Amino acid sequence: MEKLVISPNSEPVIVSLSPEEADAETARKQELTAQANAIAYKESRISQYPSIGDQLDALYHAGVFPEEMAAQITAVKEANPKPE
C-alpha cells in the first residue's frame, strides 16, 4: 500500500507502507468512515425539520408551555405584532 504525504518542505511524496502500517491506515480509514456514518443522519434530519421557531410556535399554540413561559411569549408577540 502507498500513501501520499506532505513533506516538511510542502512537497507531496508517495511513500510505501509496511504491512503493519497499511493495516493501521486501513483501520483508521474504517474508523473515520464509521464515525462519519454515525452522524450522517443529523444532516438529513436538519434539512427536513421545521425551523426551531416554527416548532416552538406550534408548541405555544398547542398550549404545551408552562403558564409563565406562555405569558413571556404572549408579551413578546403583543409587543411585536406580525404585520398584516
C-alpha positions as a Python dict, from the first residue, in 0.01 Angstrom:
ca = {
    (1, 'M'): (0, 0, 0),
    (2, 'E'): (120, 350, -76),
    (3, 'K'): (26, 676, 88),
    (4, 'L'): (54, 1036, -26),
    (5, 'V'): (212, 1255, 242),
    (6, 'I'): (328, 1615, 254),
    (7, 'S'): (697, 1650, 324),
    (8, 'P'): (838, 1922, 556),
    (9, 'N'): (909, 2140, 251),
    (10, 'S'): (541, 2108, 143),
    (11, 'E'): (618, 1874, -146),
    (12, 'P'): (377, 1580, -191),
    (13, 'V'): (558, 1248, -165),
    (14, 'I'): (428, 894, -215),
    (15, 'V'): (565, 653, 44),
    (16, 'S'): (533, 277, 67),
    (17, 'L'): (381, 147, 387),
    (18, 'S'): (482, -168, 569),
    (19, 'P'): (208, -429, 611),
    (20, 'E'): (160, -316, 971),
    (21, 'E'): (136, 49, 866),
    (22, 'A'): (-106, -44, 587),
    (23, 'D'): (-325, -234, 835),
    (24, 'A'): (-320, 62, 1075),
    (25, 'E'): (-407, 301, 790),
    (26, 'T'): (-695, 77, 678),
    (27, 'A'): (-825, 54, 1036),
    (28, 'R'): (-800, 433, 1071),
    (29, 'K'): (-997, 487, 749),
    (30, 'Q'): (-1262, 238, 861),
    (31, 'E'): (-1294, 414, 1198),
    (32, 'L'): (-1330, 756, 1032),
    (33, 'T'): (-1591, 617, 792),
    (34, 'A'): (-1783, 463, 1083),
    (35, 'Q'): (-1774, 794, 1271),
    (36, 'A'): (-1898, 984, 965),
    (37, 'N'): (-2179, 734, 910),
    (38, 'A'): (-2278, 753, 1276),
    (39, 'I'): (-2351, 1126, 1246),
    (40, 'A'): (-2470, 1146, 883),
    (41, 'Y'): (-2832, 1120, 997),
    (42, 'K'): (-2803, 1460, 1162),
    (43, 'E'): (-2760, 1644, 834),
    (44, 'S'): (-3055, 1460, 681),
    (45, 'R'): (-3275, 1549, 977),
    (46, 'I'): (-3166, 1913, 994),
    (47, 'S'): (-3273, 1977, 637),
    (48, 'Q'): (-3614, 1816, 694),
    (49, 'Y'): (-3716, 1954, 1034),
    (50, 'P'): (-3925, 2270, 1053),
    (51, 'S'): (-3731, 2566, 1193),
    (52, 'I'): (-3697, 2585, 1570),
    (53, 'G'): (-3913, 2897, 1565),
    (54, 'D'): (-4193, 2710, 1389),
    (55, 'Q'): (-4161, 2421, 1634),
    (56, 'L'): (-4178, 2650, 1936),
    (57, 'D'): (-4468, 2846, 1789),
    (58, 'A'): (-4661, 2521, 1738),
    (59, 'L'): (-4597, 2421, 2099),
    (60, 'Y'): (-4710, 2764, 2218),
    (61, 'H'): (-5034, 2747, 2018),
    (62, 'A'): (-5098, 2391, 2140),
    (63, 'G'): (-5079, 2516, 2499),
    (64, 'V'): (-4787, 2293, 2591),
    (65, 'F'): (-4574, 2563, 2756),
    (66, 'P'): (-4593, 2635, 3130),
    (67, 'E'): (-4806, 2942, 3211),
    (68, 'E'): (-4514, 3173, 3283),
    (69, 'M'): (-4339, 3081, 2957),
    (70, 'A'): (-4663, 3129, 2765),
    (71, 'A'): (-4701, 3470, 2933),
    (72, 'Q'): (-4350, 3571, 2824),
    (73, 'I'): (-4417, 3460, 2468),
    (74, 'T'): (-4751, 3639, 2461),
    (75, 'A'): (-4585, 3959, 2586),
    (76, 'V'): (-4323, 3940, 2309),
    (77, 'K'): (-4588, 3870, 2044),
    (78, 'E'): (-4802, 4163, 2166),
    (79, 'A'): (-4503, 4399, 2180),
    (80, 'N'): (-4401, 4297, 1828),
    (81, 'P'): (-4717, 4227, 1629),
    (82, 'K'): (-4697, 4048, 1295),
    (83, 'P'): (-4761, 4288, 1006),
    (84, 'E'): (-5093, 4237, 832),
}
